[in-house]
């Protein structure tokens, strides 16, 4: 649920993280009761243009994006 909430929030505010992968996820105690929540970090690729489809970590790149019928 936390990951979907994070991604929905980023979509609402117009931020494309561009590098969601296990290495960029953590767990932190948040809020007044210290509830453990998922945290997404490393927004270094969010400044890359959306058409830079080769930006990112190779094993996590969409192998079809930018080729054939799947365009940016």
Secondary structure as a PSIPRED ss2 file (coil, helix, strand):
# PSIPRED VFORMAT (PSIPRED V4.0)

   1 X C   1.000  0.000  0.000
   2 X H   0.000  1.000  0.000
   3 X H   0.000  1.000  0.000
   4 X H   0.000  1.000  0.000
   5 X H   0.000  1.000  0.000
   6 X H   0.000  1.000  0.000
   7 X H   0.000  1.000  0.000
   8 X H   0.000  1.000  0.000
   9 X H   0.000  1.000  0.000
  10 X H   0.000  1.000  0.000
  11 X H   0.000  1.000  0.000
  12 X H   0.000  1.000  0.000
  13 X H   0.000  1.000  0.000
  14 X C   1.000  0.000  0.000
  15 X C   1.000  0.000  0.000
  16 X C   1.000  0.000  0.000
  17 X C   1.000  0.000  0.000
  18 X C   1.000  0.000  0.000
  19 X C   1.000  0.000  0.000
  20 X C   1.000  0.000  0.000
  21 X C   1.000  0.000  0.000
  22 X H   0.000  1.000  0.000
  23 X H   0.000  1.000  0.000
  24 X H   0.000  1.000  0.000
  25 X E   0.000  0.000  1.000
  26 X E   0.000  0.000  1.000
  27 X E   0.000  0.000  1.000
  28 X E   0.000  0.000  1.000
  29 X E   0.000  0.000  1.000
  30 X E   0.000  0.000  1.000
  31 X C   1.000  0.000  0.000
  32 X C   1.000  0.000  0.000
  33 X C   1.000  0.000  0.000
  34 X C   1.000  0.000  0.000
  35 X E   0.000  0.000  1.000
  36 X E   0.000  0.000  1.000
  37 X E   0.000  0.000  1.000
  38 X E   0.000  0.000  1.000
  39 X E   0.000  0.000  1.000
  40 X E   0.000  0.000  1.000
  41 X C   1.000  0.000  0.000
  42 X C   1.000  0.000  0.000
  43 X C   1.000  0.000  0.000
  44 X C   1.000  0.000  0.000
  45 X C   1.000  0.000  0.000
  46 X C   1.000  0.000  0.000
  47 X C   1.000  0.000  0.000
  48 X C   1.000  0.000  0.000
  49 X C   1.000  0.000  0.000
  50 X C   1.000  0.000  0.000
  51 X C   1.000  0.000  0.000
  52 X C   1.000  0.000  0.000
  53 X C   1.000  0.000  0.000
  54 X C   1.000  0.000  0.000
  55 X C   1.000  0.000  0.000
  56 X C   1.000  0.000  0.000
  57 X C   1.000  0.000  0.000
  58 X H   0.000  1.000  0.000
  59 X H   0.000  1.000  0.000
  60 X H   0.000  1.000  0.000
  61 X C   1.000  0.000  0.000
  62 X C   1.000  0.000  0.000
  63 X C   1.000  0.000  0.000
  64 X C   1.000  0.000  0.000
  65 X C   1.000  0.000  0.000
  66 X C   1.000  0.000  0.000
  67 X E   0.000  0.000  1.000
  68 X C   1.000  0.000  0.000
  69 X C   1.000  0.000  0.000
  70 X E   0.000  0.000  1.000
  71 X C   1.000  0.000  0.000
  72 X C   1.000  0.000  0.000
